[in-house]
Amino acid sequence: MKIIPKLALAAALATGMGSVVLTAPASAQKKKEEAGGLKLSPEALKAAQAAQPVLQQKNYAAAEPLIAAVEAAAKTEDDKYIAAAMRYELESGKLFAAQQANPNAPIDEAVLAKPLDALINSPSTPAADKPRYVYRRGALAFNGKQYPIALQYFQQAKQLGYNDPNLPMLIVKAKFETGDVAGGNAELASVIDQMNASGQKAPEDYYKFAIGRANKAKQVPETLSWMRKWIAAYPTPQNWRNALVIYGLQPGSLATLDKNQKLDLFRLMRVSKSLADQNDYMEYAQYATDKGLPAEAASVLKEGMANGKIPAGNATAKAMLTAAEAKNRQEGSLAPTEARAKSAGDGKLAALTAEAYYGQGNYTKAAELYRLALQKGGVDANEVNTRLGIALAAGGDKAGAKAAFDAVKGAPRADLASFWTAWLGNQA
């Protein structure tokens, strides 16, 4: 993500010297004369008057010795300020001209450091200009990969009230570059919160930047947190797919999931409309088949065929569908199994029956049996609460679904449930 261009490309590099009027002494008796609010020694004033019009004409070759003369003549703080301002404008102008002439040529901005430091430290620098110089000094250090120095100047510019749209993210990135990942995360979260609170939605790149940095630092909880924030803010099917694949489906994913957990991940991909192609639909159907849920497998395959994600000529998918429908017919009604589950000593059969009801699309019955399973015990409460939340969400009970997801503890189930909660938050 591009945060800031090279300083030499910025249009507003000028120090404002063009607005300073360097007038001749009104009285021979004065040793110093006011010039734009400054009191210059006669020698510095004379040299500056000669240099200023040449600098304004952008005749940098001719201005070079004239500005050197100003620097040589400078005695007072005001003299030194004018000399530094002219030197900065000269060097930045030369860089800009060189970049315009050859955009691909390397730019050495180091020549700007000395005059900028002089302007920042000069007591003659107008208070209104100092924040701008501090910011530019930070940008100079940032472009030179001197991130701790850049961070110092950026934070100082912020304290001085400098207002630039790049500044917040420059502070964020400088913190990350110095290795302060926690500080960068906190700073970025604050930037995003402030933007959202002001009604200005934070750019998607901010979230992607945070995800990349946290992932690079191998901070899995932080990476997952930013991924959830990203898809909550930008819940496109493609973003959902990318997040869930990175989380638990690709080689080297953030979490190592078993088949039961992957089944619930595919269910989330389905409701978030992020099943992308025939492979997604068929893999989901296979997990459902392996779990003994033929009705769900058949439903998924039919959906993929209806929307064209599974091509009409896919013989393997057709065979899977035929087998799933046959198995579903063979199993028949779930009522006898439900009765046995209610009289069982633990909740294992109730949980399995709830799964079958969910696969059939009977979400009310599924939720009822999941609750029964939790009540009877003997089951993985985190898994059952996840699926209770899924069933309640499918049935439109957002509050009940959130409560169920919130009850899930421990990785990876809690992380999986939090993705479901993120999806739930985007539903009307």
Secondary structure, 3 states (H helix, E strand, C coil): CCCCCCHHHCCCCCCCHHHCCCCCCCCCCCCCEEECCEEECHHHHHHHHHHHHHHHCCCHHHHHHHHHHHHHHCCCHHHHHHHHHHHHHHHHHHHHHHHHHCCCCCCCHHHHHHHHHHHHHCCCCCCCCHHHHHHHHHHHHHHCCCHHHHHHHHHHHHHCCCCCCCHHHHHHHHHHHCCCHHHHHHHHHHHHHHHHHCCCCCCHHHHHHHHHHHHHCCCHHHHHHHHHHHHHHCCCHHHHHHHHHHHHCCCCCCCCCCHHHHHHHHHHHHHCCCCCCHHHHHHHHHHHHHCCCHHHHHHHHHHHHHCCCCCCCCHHHHHHHHHHHHHHHHHCCCHHHHHHHHHCCCCHHHHHHHHHHHHHCCHHHHHHHHHHHHHHCCCCHHHHHHHHHHHHHHCCCHHHHHHHHHCCCCCCHHHHHHHHHHHHHCCC
